[in-house]
Amino acid sequence: MAGAVVVLIISLFLGGITVGVIAAVAFSVRREDRHFTLTGDAPDRISQSARWLNGVGRRDLDPELLRPARQLVH
């Protein structure tokens, strides 16, 4: 019985970590999508981590050739 309780506690702990990471990534992706910040550097540490987890980054982008996001939206 005690072994089952330990397994339950460990599985709840690991499940909570998994849900927390997914929620943080989803929140960060939604915030960056709303503010059109994917063409520049990540605005904060959570966004930087979410980009790393999703495999998104600025690869060979020249910021001088890209227009700021505010000019893209009317």
HTML snippet that shows the backbone in 3Dmol.js (N, CA, C, O; Angstrom):
<script src="https://3Dmol.org/build/3Dmol-min.js"></script>
<div id="view" style="width:600px;height:400px;position:relative"></div>
<script>
const pdb = `
ATOM      1  N   MET A   1       0.823  -1.202   0.000  1.00  0.00           N
ATOM      2  CA  MET A   1       0.000   0.000   0.000  1.00  0.00           C
ATOM      3  C   MET A   1       0.866   1.264   0.000  1.00  0.00           C
ATOM      4  O   MET A   1       0.568   2.231  -0.700  1.00  0.00           O
ATOM      5  N   ALA A   2       1.933   1.241   0.790  1.00  0.00           N
ATOM      6  CA  ALA A   2       2.803   2.407   0.855  1.00  0.00           C
ATOM      7  C   ALA A   2       3.511   2.628  -0.467  1.00  0.00           C
ATOM      8  O   ALA A   2       3.756   3.768  -0.861  1.00  0.00           O
ATOM      9  N   GLY A   3       3.844   1.536  -1.160  1.00  0.00           N
ATOM     10  CA  GLY A   3       4.495   1.652  -2.469  1.00  0.00           C
ATOM     11  C   GLY A   3       3.585   2.302  -3.492  1.00  0.00           C
ATOM     12  O   GLY A   3       4.047   3.074  -4.332  1.00  0.00           O
ATOM     13  N   ALA A   4       2.303   2.001  -3.431  1.00  0.00           N
ATOM     14  CA  ALA A   4       1.342   2.599  -4.360  1.00  0.00           C
ATOM     15  C   ALA A   4       1.193   4.097  -4.104  1.00  0.00           C
ATOM     16  O   ALA A   4       1.049   4.883  -5.041  1.00  0.00           O
ATOM     17  N   VAL A   5       1.227   4.485  -2.836  1.00  0.00           N
ATOM     18  CA  VAL A   5       1.126   5.899  -2.486  1.00  0.00           C
ATOM     19  C   VAL A   5       2.353   6.657  -2.992  1.00  0.00           C
ATOM     20  O   VAL A   5       2.227   7.771  -3.502  1.00  0.00           O
ATOM     21  N   VAL A   6       3.525   6.066  -2.854  1.00  0.00           N
ATOM     22  CA  VAL A   6       4.758   6.703  -3.325  1.00  0.00           C
ATOM     23  C   VAL A   6       4.718   6.862  -4.840  1.00  0.00           C
ATOM     24  O   VAL A   6       5.076   7.916  -5.366  1.00  0.00           O
ATOM     25  N   VAL A   7       4.287   5.827  -5.538  1.00  0.00           N
ATOM     26  CA  VAL A   7       4.174   5.899  -7.000  1.00  0.00           C
ATOM     27  C   VAL A   7       3.157   6.971  -7.400  1.00  0.00           C
ATOM     28  O   VAL A   7       3.389   7.710  -8.357  1.00  0.00           O
ATOM     29  N   LEU A   8       2.064   7.063  -6.700  1.00  0.00           N
ATOM     30  CA  LEU A   8       1.051   8.078  -6.989  1.00  0.00           C
ATOM     31  C   LEU A   8       1.603   9.484  -6.772  1.00  0.00           C
ATOM     32  O   LEU A   8       1.369  10.370  -7.594  1.00  0.00           O
ATOM     33  N   ILE A   9       2.319   9.696  -5.700  1.00  0.00           N
ATOM     34  CA  ILE A   9       2.889  11.015  -5.399  1.00  0.00           C
ATOM     35  C   ILE A   9       3.924  11.401  -6.455  1.00  0.00           C
ATOM     36  O   ILE A   9       3.939  12.538  -6.926  1.00  0.00           O
ATOM     37  N   ILE A  10       4.780  10.463  -6.824  1.00  0.00           N
ATOM     38  CA  ILE A  10       5.798  10.749  -7.841  1.00  0.00           C
ATOM     39  C   ILE A  10       5.155  11.043  -9.190  1.00  0.00           C
ATOM     40  O   ILE A  10       5.579  11.962  -9.891  1.00  0.00           O
ATOM     41  N   SER A  11       4.141  10.274  -9.558  1.00  0.00           N
ATOM     42  CA  SER A  11       3.480  10.509 -10.848  1.00  0.00           C
ATOM     43  C   SER A  11       2.740  11.845 -10.858  1.00  0.00           C
ATOM     44  O   SER A  11       2.726  12.522 -11.885  1.00  0.00           O
ATOM     45  N   LEU A  12       2.132  12.237  -9.753  1.00  0.00           N
ATOM     46  CA  LEU A  12       1.479  13.545  -9.684  1.00  0.00           C
ATOM     47  C   LEU A  12       2.498  14.679  -9.774  1.00  0.00           C
ATOM     48  O   LEU A  12       2.241  15.695 -10.421  1.00  0.00           O
ATOM     49  N   PHE A  13       3.643  14.512  -9.134  1.00  0.00           N
ATOM     50  CA  PHE A  13       4.699  15.520  -9.179  1.00  0.00           C
ATOM     51  C   PHE A  13       5.225  15.684 -10.604  1.00  0.00           C
ATOM     52  O   PHE A  13       5.339  16.805 -11.099  1.00  0.00           O
ATOM     53  N   LEU A  14       5.540  14.585 -11.256  1.00  0.00           N
ATOM     54  CA  LEU A  14       6.049  14.646 -12.634  1.00  0.00           C
ATOM     55  C   LEU A  14       4.983  15.167 -13.604  1.00  0.00           C
ATOM     56  O   LEU A  14       5.298  15.901 -14.541  1.00  0.00           O
ATOM     57  N   GLY A  15       3.741  14.789 -13.378  1.00  0.00           N
ATOM     58  CA  GLY A  15       2.651  15.311 -14.201  1.00  0.00           C
ATOM     59  C   GLY A  15       2.486  16.810 -14.027  1.00  0.00           C
ATOM     60  O   GLY A  15       2.207  17.520 -14.993  1.00  0.00           O
ATOM     61  N   GLY A  16       2.653  17.292 -12.817  1.00  0.00           N
ATOM     62  CA  GLY A  16       2.572  18.730 -12.561  1.00  0.00           C
ATOM     63  C   GLY A  16       3.688  19.493 -13.244  1.00  0.00           C
ATOM     64  O   GLY A  16       3.467  20.580 -13.776  1.00  0.00           O
ATOM     65  N   ILE A  17       4.893  18.926 -13.231  1.00  0.00           N
ATOM     66  CA  ILE A  17       6.010  19.565 -13.932  1.00  0.00           C
ATOM     67  C   ILE A  17       5.724  19.628 -15.429  1.00  0.00           C
ATOM     68  O   ILE A  17       5.951  20.658 -16.064  1.00  0.00           O
ATOM     69  N   THR A  18       5.231  18.540 -15.986  1.00  0.00           N
ATOM     70  CA  THR A  18       4.930  18.491 -17.421  1.00  0.00           C
ATOM     71  C   THR A  18       3.859  19.511 -17.795  1.00  0.00           C
ATOM     72  O   THR A  18       4.009  20.240 -18.775  1.00  0.00           O
ATOM     73  N   VAL A  19       2.795  19.565 -17.029  1.00  0.00           N
ATOM     74  CA  VAL A  19       1.728  20.532 -17.308  1.00  0.00           C
ATOM     75  C   VAL A  19       2.241  21.961 -17.150  1.00  0.00           C
ATOM     76  O   VAL A  19       1.861  22.838 -17.925  1.00  0.00           O
ATOM     77  N   GLY A  20       3.085  22.205 -16.172  1.00  0.00           N
ATOM     78  CA  GLY A  20       3.654  23.542 -15.972  1.00  0.00           C
ATOM     79  C   GLY A  20       4.520  23.982 -17.137  1.00  0.00           C
ATOM     80  O   GLY A  20       4.436  25.130 -17.572  1.00  0.00           O
ATOM     81  N   VAL A  21       5.352  23.086 -17.646  1.00  0.00           N
ATOM     82  CA  VAL A  21       6.208  23.421 -18.797  1.00  0.00           C
ATOM     83  C   VAL A  21       5.363  23.686 -20.032  1.00  0.00           C
ATOM     84  O   VAL A  21       5.613  24.651 -20.754  1.00  0.00           O
ATOM     85  N   ILE A  22       4.377  22.854 -20.285  1.00  0.00           N
ATOM     86  CA  ILE A  22       3.511  23.051 -21.454  1.00  0.00           C
ATOM     87  C   ILE A  22       2.747  24.359 -21.331  1.00  0.00           C
ATOM     88  O   ILE A  22       2.606  25.080 -22.319  1.00  0.00           O
ATOM     89  N   ALA A  23       2.250  24.683 -20.142  1.00  0.00           N
ATOM     90  CA  ALA A  23       1.516  25.936 -19.941  1.00  0.00           C
ATOM     91  C   ALA A  23       2.425  27.148 -20.141  1.00  0.00           C
ATOM     92  O   ALA A  23       2.006  28.137 -20.742  1.00  0.00           O
ATOM     93  N   ALA A  24       3.658  27.085 -19.646  1.00  0.00           N
ATOM     94  CA  ALA A  24       4.588  28.207 -19.814  1.00  0.00           C
ATOM     95  C   ALA A  24       4.933  28.414 -21.285  1.00  0.00           C
ATOM     96  O   ALA A  24       5.003  29.552 -21.749  1.00  0.00           O
ATOM     97  N   VAL A  25       5.147  27.336 -22.014  1.00  0.00           N
ATOM     98  CA  VAL A  25       5.446  27.447 -23.451  1.00  0.00           C
ATOM     99  C   VAL A  25       4.234  27.997 -24.199  1.00  0.00           C
ATOM    100  O   VAL A  25       4.381  28.872 -25.052  1.00  0.00           O
ATOM    101  N   ALA A  26       3.051  27.501 -23.894  1.00  0.00           N
ATOM    102  CA  ALA A  26       1.849  27.986 -24.573  1.00  0.00           C
ATOM    103  C   ALA A  26       1.614  29.470 -24.290  1.00  0.00           C
ATOM    104  O   ALA A  26       1.262  30.225 -25.197  1.00  0.00           O
ATOM    105  N   PHE A  27       1.806  29.892 -23.041  1.00  0.00           N
ATOM    106  CA  PHE A  27       1.644  31.296 -22.681  1.00  0.00           C
ATOM    107  C   PHE A  27       2.648  32.167 -23.422  1.00  0.00           C
ATOM    108  O   PHE A  27       2.299  33.236 -23.923  1.00  0.00           O
ATOM    109  N   SER A  28       3.890  31.714 -23.490  1.00  0.00           N
ATOM    110  CA  SER A  28       4.936  32.484 -24.150  1.00  0.00           C
ATOM    111  C   SER A  28       4.700  32.586 -25.652  1.00  0.00           C
ATOM    112  O   SER A  28       4.873  33.656 -26.236  1.00  0.00           O
ATOM    113  N   VAL A  29       4.312  31.491 -26.274  1.00  0.00           N
ATOM    114  CA  VAL A  29       4.047  31.498 -27.716  1.00  0.00           C
ATOM    115  C   VAL A  29       2.885  32.423 -28.032  1.00  0.00           C
ATOM    116  O   VAL A  29       2.942  33.182 -29.000  1.00  0.00           O
ATOM    117  N   ARG A  30       1.843  32.369 -27.236  1.00  0.00           N
ATOM    118  CA  ARG A  30       0.695  33.242 -27.478  1.00  0.00           C
ATOM    119  C   ARG A  30       1.057  34.718 -27.311  1.00  0.00           C
ATOM    120  O   ARG A  30       0.612  35.559 -28.092  1.00  0.00           O
ATOM    121  N   ARG A  31       1.864  35.032 -26.292  1.00  0.00           N
ATOM    122  CA  ARG A  31       2.267  36.411 -26.062  1.00  0.00           C
ATOM    123  C   ARG A  31       3.131  36.924 -27.219  1.00  0.00           C
ATOM    124  O   ARG A  31       2.944  38.049 -27.683  1.00  0.00           O
ATOM    125  N   GLU A  32       4.077  36.099 -27.682  1.00  0.00           N
ATOM    126  CA  GLU A  32       4.920  36.533 -28.797  1.00  0.00           C
ATOM    127  C   GLU A  32       4.117  36.675 -30.083  1.00  0.00           C
ATOM    128  O   GLU A  32       4.379  37.576 -30.879  1.00  0.00           O
ATOM    129  N   ASP A  33       3.155  35.808 -30.290  1.00  0.00           N
ATOM    130  CA  ASP A  33       2.321  35.900 -31.480  1.00  0.00           C
ATOM    131  C   ASP A  33       1.468  37.161 -31.452  1.00  0.00           C
ATOM    132  O   ASP A  33       1.255  37.792 -32.488  1.00  0.00           O
ATOM    133  N   ARG A  34       0.985  37.525 -30.286  1.00  0.00           N
ATOM    134  CA  ARG A  34       0.173  38.727 -30.148  1.00  0.00           C
ATOM    135  C   ARG A  34       0.978  40.006 -30.369  1.00  0.00           C
ATOM    136  O   ARG A  34       0.469  40.973 -30.936  1.00  0.00           O
ATOM    137  N   HIS A  35       2.228  40.009 -29.923  1.00  0.00           N
ATOM    138  CA  HIS A  35       3.060  41.212 -30.008  1.00  0.00           C
ATOM    139  C   HIS A  35       3.994  41.220 -31.214  1.00  0.00           C
ATOM    140  O   HIS A  35       4.789  42.146 -31.375  1.00  0.00           O
ATOM    141  N   PHE A  36       3.905  40.192 -32.067  1.00  0.00           N
ATOM    142  CA  PHE A  36       4.722  40.103 -33.295  1.00  0.00           C
ATOM    143  C   PHE A  36       6.209  40.254 -32.989  1.00  0.00           C
ATOM    144  O   PHE A  36       6.880  41.070 -33.621  1.00  0.00           O
ATOM    145  N   THR A  37       6.746  39.483 -32.029  1.00  0.00           N
ATOM    146  CA  THR A  37       8.138  39.618 -31.630  1.00  0.00           C
ATOM    147  C   THR A  37       9.028  38.492 -32.149  1.00  0.00           C
ATOM    148  O   THR A  37      10.182  38.391 -31.733  1.00  0.00           O
ATOM    149  N   LEU A  38       8.528  37.650 -33.039  1.00  0.00           N
ATOM    150  CA  LEU A  38       9.332  36.518 -33.491  1.00  0.00           C
ATOM    151  C   LEU A  38      10.463  36.923 -34.429  1.00  0.00           C
ATOM    152  O   LEU A  38      11.396  36.143 -34.622  1.00  0.00           O
ATOM    153  N   THR A  39      10.412  38.106 -35.013  1.00  0.00           N
ATOM    154  CA  THR A  39      11.479  38.516 -35.921  1.00  0.00           C
ATOM    155  C   THR A  39      12.665  39.117 -35.188  1.00  0.00           C
ATOM    156  O   THR A  39      13.728  39.293 -35.783  1.00  0.00           O
ATOM    157  N   GLY A  40      12.510  39.430 -33.925  1.00  0.00           N
ATOM    158  CA  GLY A  40      13.596  40.011 -33.133  1.00  0.00           C
ATOM    159  C   GLY A  40      14.068  39.044 -32.069  1.00  0.00           C
ATOM    160  O   GLY A  40      13.713  37.865 -32.071  1.00  0.00           O
ATOM    161  N   ASP A  41      14.867  39.560 -31.167  1.00  0.00           N
ATOM    162  CA  ASP A  41      15.320  38.755 -30.039  1.00  0.00           C
ATOM    163  C   ASP A  41      14.159  38.477 -29.096  1.00  0.00           C
ATOM    164  O   ASP A  41      13.188  39.232 -29.048  1.00  0.00           O
ATOM    165  N   ALA A  42      14.270  37.402 -28.359  1.00  0.00           N
ATOM    166  CA  ALA A  42      13.230  37.049 -27.399  1.00  0.00           C
ATOM    167  C   ALA A  42      13.144  38.124 -26.316  1.00  0.00           C
ATOM    168  O   ALA A  42      14.173  38.557 -25.797  1.00  0.00           O
ATOM    169  N   PRO A  43      11.927  38.561 -25.966  1.00  0.00           N
ATOM    170  CA  PRO A  43      11.791  39.648 -24.998  1.00  0.00           C
ATOM    171  C   PRO A  43      12.118  39.262 -23.559  1.00  0.00           C
ATOM    172  O   PRO A  43      12.470  40.132 -22.762  1.00  0.00           O
ATOM    173  N   ASP A  44      12.012  37.986 -23.208  1.00  0.00           N
ATOM    174  CA  ASP A  44      12.304  37.578 -21.840  1.00  0.00           C
ATOM    175  C   ASP A  44      12.805  36.142 -21.812  1.00  0.00           C
ATOM    176  O   ASP A  44      12.886  35.470 -22.840  1.00  0.00           O
ATOM    177  N   ARG A  45      13.136  35.694 -20.611  1.00  0.00           N
ATOM    178  CA  ARG A  45      13.733  34.364 -20.437  1.00  0.00           C
ATOM    179  C   ARG A  45      12.743  33.245 -20.780  1.00  0.00           C
ATOM    180  O   ARG A  45      13.143  32.227 -21.345  1.00  0.00           O
ATOM    181  N   ILE A  46      11.482  33.415 -20.453  1.00  0.00           N
ATOM    182  CA  ILE A  46      10.480  32.386 -20.750  1.00  0.00           C
ATOM    183  C   ILE A  46      10.312  32.240 -22.253  1.00  0.00           C
ATOM    184  O   ILE A  46      10.216  31.123 -22.761  1.00  0.00           O
ATOM    185  N   SER A  47      10.277  33.357 -22.969  1.00  0.00           N
ATOM    186  CA  SER A  47      10.153  33.303 -24.421  1.00  0.00           C
ATOM    187  C   SER A  47      11.381  32.674 -25.056  1.00  0.00           C
ATOM    188  O   SER A  47      11.268  31.924 -26.025  1.00  0.00           O
ATOM    189  N   GLN A  48      12.541  32.974 -24.520  1.00  0.00           N
ATOM    190  CA  GLN A  48      13.771  32.379 -25.033  1.00  0.00           C
ATOM    191  C   GLN A  48      13.760  30.857 -24.823  1.00  0.00           C
ATOM    192  O   GLN A  48      14.165  30.107 -25.711  1.00  0.00           O
ATOM    193  N   SER A  49      13.306  30.412 -23.670  1.00  0.00           N
ATOM    194  CA  SER A  49      13.228  28.981 -23.396  1.00  0.00           C
ATOM    195  C   SER A  49      12.175  28.308 -24.276  1.00  0.00           C
ATOM    196  O   SER A  49      12.384  27.193 -24.753  1.00  0.00           O
ATOM    197  N   ALA A  50      11.048  28.983 -24.492  1.00  0.00           N
ATOM    198  CA  ALA A  50      10.005  28.423 -25.350  1.00  0.00           C
ATOM    199  C   ALA A  50      10.501  28.298 -26.784  1.00  0.00           C
ATOM    200  O   ALA A  50      10.206  27.309 -27.456  1.00  0.00           O
ATOM    201  N   ARG A  51      11.254  29.293 -27.263  1.00  0.00           N
ATOM    202  CA  ARG A  51      11.828  29.194 -28.607  1.00  0.00           C
ATOM    203  C   ARG A  51      12.801  28.029 -28.696  1.00  0.00           C
ATOM    204  O   ARG A  51      12.829  27.315 -29.699  1.00  0.00           O
ATOM    205  N   TRP A  52      13.595  27.836 -27.656  1.00  0.00           N
ATOM    206  CA  TRP A  52      14.550  26.733 -27.658  1.00  0.00           C
ATOM    207  C   TRP A  52      13.816  25.394 -27.666  1.00  0.00           C
ATOM    208  O   TRP A  52      14.199  24.490 -28.409  1.00  0.00           O
ATOM    209  N   LEU A  53      12.758  25.249 -26.846  1.00  0.00           N
ATOM    210  CA  LEU A  53      12.004  23.996 -26.801  1.00  0.00           C
ATOM    211  C   LEU A  53      11.293  23.716 -28.119  1.00  0.00           C
ATOM    212  O   LEU A  53      11.184  22.559 -28.525  1.00  0.00           O
ATOM    213  N   ASN A  54      10.810  24.748 -28.788  1.00  0.00           N
ATOM    214  CA  ASN A  54      10.107  24.577 -30.057  1.00  0.00           C
ATOM    215  C   ASN A  54      11.038  24.536 -31.261  1.00  0.00           C
ATOM    216  O   ASN A  54      10.609  24.202 -32.366  1.00  0.00           O
ATOM    217  N   GLY A  55      12.299  24.870 -31.059  1.00  0.00           N
ATOM    218  CA  GLY A  55      13.249  24.852 -32.167  1.00  0.00           C
ATOM    219  C   GLY A  55      13.141  26.063 -33.069  1.00  0.00           C
ATOM    220  O   GLY A  55      13.497  25.999 -34.245  1.00  0.00           O
ATOM    221  N   VAL A  56      12.650  27.168 -32.525  1.00  0.00           N
ATOM    222  CA  VAL A  56      12.499  28.394 -33.307  1.00  0.00           C
ATOM    223  C   VAL A  56      13.613  29.345 -32.904  1.00  0.00           C
ATOM    224  O   VAL A  56      13.889  29.529 -31.719  1.00  0.00           O
ATOM    225  N   GLY A  57      14.238  29.936 -33.883  1.00  0.00           N
ATOM    226  CA  GLY A  57      15.284  30.897 -33.581  1.00  0.00           C
ATOM    227  C   GLY A  57      15.547  31.776 -34.783  1.00  0.00           C
ATOM    228  O   GLY A  57      15.014  31.542 -35.868  1.00  0.00           O
ATOM    229  N   ARG A  58      16.362  32.775 -34.586  1.00  0.00           N
ATOM    230  CA  ARG A  58      16.715  33.668 -35.679  1.00  0.00           C
ATOM    231  C   ARG A  58      17.940  33.099 -36.368  1.00  0.00           C
ATOM    232  O   ARG A  58      19.069  33.338 -35.940  1.00  0.00           O
ATOM    233  N   ARG A  59      17.720  32.356 -37.418  1.00  0.00           N
ATOM    234  CA  ARG A  59      18.820  31.765 -38.163  1.00  0.00           C
ATOM    235  C   ARG A  59      19.026  32.547 -39.443  1.00  0.00           C
ATOM    236  O   ARG A  59      18.159  32.559 -40.316  1.00  0.00           O
ATOM    237  N   ASP A  60      20.170  33.201 -39.556  1.00  0.00           N
ATOM    238  CA  ASP A  60      20.552  33.925 -40.762  1.00  0.00           C
ATOM    239  C   ASP A  60      19.540  34.992 -41.171  1.00  0.00           C
ATOM    240  O   ASP A  60      19.335  35.217 -42.364  1.00  0.00           O
ATOM    241  N   LEU A  61      18.913  35.644 -40.213  1.00  0.00           N
ATOM    242  CA  LEU A  61      18.002  36.740 -40.519  1.00  0.00           C
ATOM    243  C   LEU A  61      18.750  38.051 -40.391  1.00  0.00           C
ATOM    244  O   LEU A  61      19.437  38.285 -39.397  1.00  0.00           O
ATOM    245  N   ASP A  62      18.623  38.888 -41.372  1.00  0.00           N
ATOM    246  CA  ASP A  62      19.261  40.190 -41.340  1.00  0.00           C
ATOM    247  C   ASP A  62      18.233  41.206 -40.868  1.00  0.00           C
ATOM    248  O   ASP A  62      17.274  41.471 -41.591  1.00  0.00           O
ATOM    249  N   PRO A  63      18.394  41.780 -39.690  1.00  0.00           N
ATOM    250  CA  PRO A  63      17.381  42.693 -39.163  1.00  0.00           C
ATOM    251  C   PRO A  63      17.224  43.958 -40.005  1.00  0.00           C
ATOM    252  O   PRO A  63      16.181  44.609 -39.939  1.00  0.00           O
ATOM    253  N   GLU A  64      18.224  44.315 -40.785  1.00  0.00           N
ATOM    254  CA  GLU A  64      18.101  45.508 -41.621  1.00  0.00           C
ATOM    255  C   GLU A  64      17.153  45.272 -42.789  1.00  0.00           C
ATOM    256  O   GLU A  64      16.529  46.213 -43.282  1.00  0.00           O
ATOM    257  N   LEU A  65      17.042  44.033 -43.233  1.00  0.00           N
ATOM    258  CA  LEU A  65      16.151  43.729 -44.350  1.00  0.00           C
ATOM    259  C   LEU A  65      14.707  43.519 -43.903  1.00  0.00           C
ATOM    260  O   LEU A  65      13.782  43.632 -44.708  1.00  0.00           O
ATOM    261  N   LEU A  66      14.514  43.214 -42.624  1.00  0.00           N
ATOM    262  CA  LEU A  66      13.163  42.980 -42.113  1.00  0.00           C
ATOM    263  C   LEU A  66      12.559  44.285 -41.619  1.00  0.00           C
ATOM    264  O   LEU A  66      13.217  45.073 -40.940  1.00  0.00           O
ATOM    265  N   ARG A  67      11.318  44.495 -41.965  1.00  0.00           N
ATOM    266  CA  ARG A  67      10.629  45.679 -41.448  1.00  0.00           C
ATOM    267  C   ARG A  67      10.162  45.401 -40.029  1.00  0.00           C
ATOM    268  O   ARG A  67       9.856  44.255 -39.697  1.00  0.00           O
ATOM    269  N   PRO A  68      10.100  46.417 -39.192  1.00  0.00           N
ATOM    270  CA  PRO A  68       9.546  46.210 -37.847  1.00  0.00           C
ATOM    271  C   PRO A  68       8.095  45.756 -37.934  1.00  0.00           C
ATOM    272  O   PRO A  68       7.378  46.103 -38.873  1.00  0.00           O
ATOM    273  N   ALA A  69       7.675  44.982 -36.954  1.00  0.00           N
ATOM    274  CA  ALA A  69       6.319  44.428 -36.964  1.00  0.00           C
ATOM    275  C   ALA A  69       5.253  45.508 -36.975  1.00  0.00           C
ATOM    276  O   ALA A  69       4.167  45.291 -37.513  1.00  0.00           O
ATOM    277  N   ARG A  70       5.538  46.671 -36.392  1.00  0.00           N
ATOM    278  CA  ARG A  70       4.536  47.735 -36.359  1.00  0.00           C
ATOM    279  C   ARG A  70       4.226  48.268 -37.764  1.00  0.00           C
ATOM    280  O   ARG A  70       3.148  48.812 -38.000  1.00  0.00           O
ATOM    281  N   GLN A  71       5.170  48.110 -38.690  1.00  0.00           N
ATOM    282  CA  GLN A  71       4.931  48.572 -40.060  1.00  0.00           C
ATOM    283  C   GLN A  71       4.131  47.535 -40.867  1.00  0.00           C
ATOM    284  O   GLN A  71       3.569  47.866 -41.911  1.00  0.00           O
ATOM    285  N   LEU A  72       4.079  46.306 -40.395  1.00  0.00           N
ATOM    286  CA  LEU A  72       3.367  45.259 -41.110  1.00  0.00           C
ATOM    287  C   LEU A  72       1.862  45.278 -40.828  1.00  0.00           C
ATOM    288  O   LEU A  72       1.065  44.812 -41.643  1.00  0.00           O
ATOM    289  N   VAL A  73       1.486  45.818 -39.675  1.00  0.00           N
ATOM    290  CA  VAL A  73       0.091  45.817 -39.247  1.00  0.00           C
ATOM    291  C   VAL A  73      -0.476  47.220 -39.395  1.00  0.00           C
ATOM    292  O   VAL A  73       0.150  48.193 -38.974  1.00  0.00           O
ATOM    293  N   HIS A  74      -1.629  47.326 -39.978  1.00  0.00           N
ATOM    294  CA  HIS A  74      -2.266  48.643 -40.146  1.00  0.00           C
ATOM    295  C   HIS A  74      -3.251  48.893 -39.045  1.00  0.00           C
ATOM    296  O   HIS A  74      -3.887  49.947 -39.014  1.00  0.00           O
TER     297      HIS A  74
END
`;
const viewer = $3Dmol.createViewer("view");
viewer.addModel(pdb, "pdb");
viewer.setStyle({}, {cartoon: {color: "spectrum"}});
viewer.zoomTo();
viewer.render();
</script>
